[in-house]
Every structure is written in C-alpha cells, then in structure tokens.
Amino acid sequence: MAPAAPEPAIAMHGAPALPANFPALPYADPQAPQGGTLRLGVLGTFDSLNPFNVKALSTAEGLVGHVFQHLMARSYDEPFTLYGLVAKSIETDAARDYATFRLDPRAHFSDGAPITADDVRFTFELLRAHGRPPQRTAFALVKAVTTPDAHTIRFDLTGADDRELPLILALMPVLSRAHTDVADFEEPSLAIPIGSGPYVVDSVDPGRRIVYRRDPHYWGRDLPVSRGLDNFERIEIDYYRDDSSLFTAFAAGLYDFRIEDDATRWRRDYDFPRRRGEVVVESPRIELPRGMSGFVFNTRRPQFSDVRVREALASMFDFEWIDATLFGGAYVRDVSYFGDSALSSAGRPADAREQALLAPYPSAVRPDILAGRWRPPVSDGSGRDRALARAALAELARAGYALKGGALRDASGAPLGFEILVTTRAEERLALDYTAMLARIGVTARIRTVDETQFQRRRQRFDFDMIPASFPASASPGAEERGRWGSAAASQEGAFNVAGARSPAIDAMISALLAATSEEDFAAAVRALDRLLLSGFYMVPFYHAKSLWIAYSARLGHPARIPLYGVDLDAWWVKPR
C-alpha cells in the first residue's frame, strides 16, 4: 500500500466537499467590506481570559477563534470537515492510527514570533495535563508525539480506535510557549493573551466588557479559509446581569445582533420604536439536529438514583399547558437528543445495526424506545391533568413511595424533595410552574436563584439537585458525547456530565460512533446512544422553536447564504455609509 499523502483537509466521514484549490468558504464573500465595529451583548460575567482551564468559572467571549486559532478550521457548511489553517496539511492512514500535521511556515503569533512544532507539542502536553476534562480525556489516547522538524508534528494514535481523534487534535488551539504561564495555568487569569488569530485584545473591563481590534499583521488573512471573514475592525462585547436588561439594551440599540430564544418576546416585544428601518428580523433555515434541553437530574443524589422516580417526575412537566399559556403554541417538544435529523431514534424502530450494538445490553433500552414509539406524556392542556398525576403516582409507588399527609414519602417516611438551581428570570418562571405541577403529587421542589458565577461553581462541582441545561446537537456527534455522558466524566470536576450518567452501554455506543468507518454504522451508533439516553430519563425534556429567530442592526450585512449548520458572524460586515 502506498504511503498516505498530506492533504489540505479532512472529513469525519467521506471526502471534504471543497477542492484543494477552493478560493473561499461558500458562505463567505471575499469582496466583503472591511472596517467598522460589531457590538455584541452577553448574559452573565467573566473572570478569566484563559478559556482552556477548569477553574475559570466564566471565560470572556470571543477568545477562541479571534485570538486563539486551531490547527485547522471548520466549515459550517459540512457536518464535520476541517481545512488547513495553522497546519497547512494533515496526513493520516485509513485506520487513522496516526496524524501528522505540517505547519504553514508563514504562521506566527501576534508578537511576531513564528509558530513551531515545539509550540504545538507544548500546547498538547499542557492541555493533556491541565486542560478541560474533554481535552484531557481525548489527548490521553495519544500514544506518542514526535517533532521531526520545526514545522512537523506527528501523533501516534495506535490502539485508540477513535476515528475522530485526528480531527480533535486538528481543533487543538496553539498556545505560545514563551507567553504561557505554566505554573498558574489552572488559575483564572486576566493577563492579556498572545495568540495567532485575526484579532488581539484591545481592552478589558473585568466582568463587564472586552474589546478586540483587528491585528493588521495577521498572518493568515489571505488563506482560503479566511477570505471574506473577520471583516470588523473592532468587536465590542458588553455583559449584562439579567435577560431583561440584555433585551432592553438591544431594543435601545446598544448592540447589534441577537438570537432570540423566547417565543413570547419574539411574538410580542420586537415592535419597539427603533425596529422599523433600523432592525432586521429573520428566521434562516439551518440543518443542525435539534438537541435536548431541560431540567437535568443529578443522579448522584440518592432521591434520583431510581430511573422510575426520574421518569415519574419528568412526566409531571405539562408541556401542552406551558406552551399554550406562556408561548402561544410556538414550541415543539424535545423528543430526542438528535431531533429532526436522520440521527434521531424518534419514530424509527431500531434497525439491525442498532440491535447488534445493543445486544450485549439487553435491558438498557426500554421496548417502546427500541421500537421508536416513545414520546413524553401528552396532557389535556389544563395544567391539572389528573391522568398524568395518577400515572406518575403509580410509577412512584412501584419505586417505594406513597402519599402520606399530603407529602410523597419513601418507606422510611422521608419526604421526596429537591432544589432547582437557576440563574435567569425565564428559568425561574419555568421552575415555578414545574414546582406547582410537582406539588400536586406531594413532591416539594424548592427554587434557588443565584448569579452566573455561583451557578458555574456549583455546576462544576456537581453541587446541585437539578439544573436547567442544554445539549446542542452537532451534525457529527463525537468526542463531546464522552464528556457529556461517559462514565469517566461523571467524577471529573468541571466535566459536562452533569447528570452523573454511568452506563457501560452508553460508553460502548460512544466508542462505536467514534470507531465507525461508514455513515451507516455511525448513524446506527448515534441512534442507539439516543435510545439509551432516553431510557435513562436523565432530563425533564423542554422544547425547541420551530425555526431559528435572529434580529440584527440594519447597518450589518451578510452573504446571501447562511451556512447550513449555523450562523457565522465572522462572515458578516458593517455596510459602508
């Protein structure tokens, strides 16, 4: 067999869509106007300019991509394809047992120092030891690293059996060895970072504001993956403490772009005085699978250790009443972790490939979920559906609970109760409705509203009973699923496995999707994972909008095409006056 050749791009499955000599990404306009300021608004606060460590409770927006670059760049028109950036090429074999990156000799940091293989190796070793849990888990699979010359780095992946690993390595940021404080890397830091991206940090008001300015000496401006992107001269990001003030600021013209997630506000509140002629509203079509959002059970807590309890409590969430009363029927219930896509198990019986994957775990998937028939219970829309309450109480009785003195109690007489931790008024409102629904069956749920910093601290330490969370779906699910649902992540502080899932079957499906060599095997593994997650009742499923809702200042322009897999503001611009 002939040795593999360096390639300018790599796709998770199949071949990259763009030829080697493509002029620009299909959703970018190389003739886009340059200059002007993009103003953005963000909810919360920040305490660090290091987006790669665990202890920073909230990192400033915009650092990754603008200041810190990856070895290769993603196209948002393809499920998971990467094109050359800091690394001009990647070489791997059919089994993906190694990955060799050749760096672009023109690449340099914002201080002018060249990017070398030594910087890449330094970054890899630092993140493997001290990075965020998903990085540590993935990088630990690398058997050995060599740097044959100043512009070449080779990763030995023998035995990893993870076809996504070369792409995960390609998405590694590149840190400057000369400007990285190794001793305090795990601590939050407000030191101005040195990166290799198109922007540098211009100013910082800790917790309130960060401003980026375009680097006139950016090395990669003429690369195919860069043409037509990063058109703003400045990017100003202001932080707001609550969702109401964030929206009010947009209505007043204090920032330029907003993705709306509240149907009531979208329907009712966008007719503000400056709307006509000054603000554009659109609902672009994108093809990302619908993920799952909801209240997450912390299964580390004893009251949530029984799946029957979790299912019964989840069934009391009256979506039909909430959607009609609060949102005017604008939402669709979440029924899958990969909804509205070929990766979803909803309405689809398990095929032969899925059944073979799940065969070693015969009791891990419920029969109705295996057959694709399961849906969250549908209420009568009254907000007081007695049939739902009776069914929930019957399931709780099978788990050893009974109503006594108006409270649901276990065999020892202890009442069933828990705390819901929230940060925003919208979350608090939803939690209030849900607690009222649970009270009908004698369950006491308390609400605690905290600020973003407290929330993140408790989330990272798994110090909660229940929290709202979202699990956005990728067009190509991969290693992130290990961080969200893998057994090892259940005990890693700072990991995203907030539910505390520990399941050999889930671990096996994640390994199967990472090892899949065909799109059919990949889809089967993802659907099998979906069925396992649904069977575990780790969440009280919420809902999603029927389309994407965006609003933006009329002074902004964008290409005629929106990427298939999401809005990319890097391709937008300020219209010339």
Buried (B, 14 or more C-beta within 10 A) or exposed (E): EEEEEBBBBBBBBEEBBBEEEBEBBBBBBEEBEEEBBBBBBBBBBBBBBBBBBBBBBBBBBBBBBBBBBBBBBBBBBBBBBBBBBBBBBBBBBEEBBBBBBBBBEEBBBBEEBBBBBEBBBBBBBBBBBBBBBBBBBBBEBBEEBEBEEBBBBBBBBEEBBBBBBBBBBBBBBBBBBEBBEEEEBBEBBBBEBBBBBBBBBBEBEBBEBBBBBBBEEBBBBEBBBBBBBBBBBBBBBBBBBBBEEBBBBBBEBBBBBBEBBBBEBBBEBBEBEEBEEEBBEEEBEBEBBBBBBBBBBBBBBEBBEBBBBBBBBBBBBBBBBBBBEBBEEBBBBBBBBBBBBEBBBBEBEBEEBBBEBBEEBEEBBBEEBBBBEBEBBEBEBEBEBEEBBEBBBEBBBEBEBBEEEEBBBBEEEEBBBBBBBBBBEBBBEBBBBBBBBBBBBBBBBEBBBBEBBBBBBBBBEBEBBBBBBEBEBBBBBBBBBBBBBBBBBBEBEBBBBBBBBBBEBBBBBBBBBBBBEEEEBBBBBBBBBBBBBBBBBBBBBBBBBEEBBBBBBBBBBBBEBBBBBBBBBBBBBBEEE
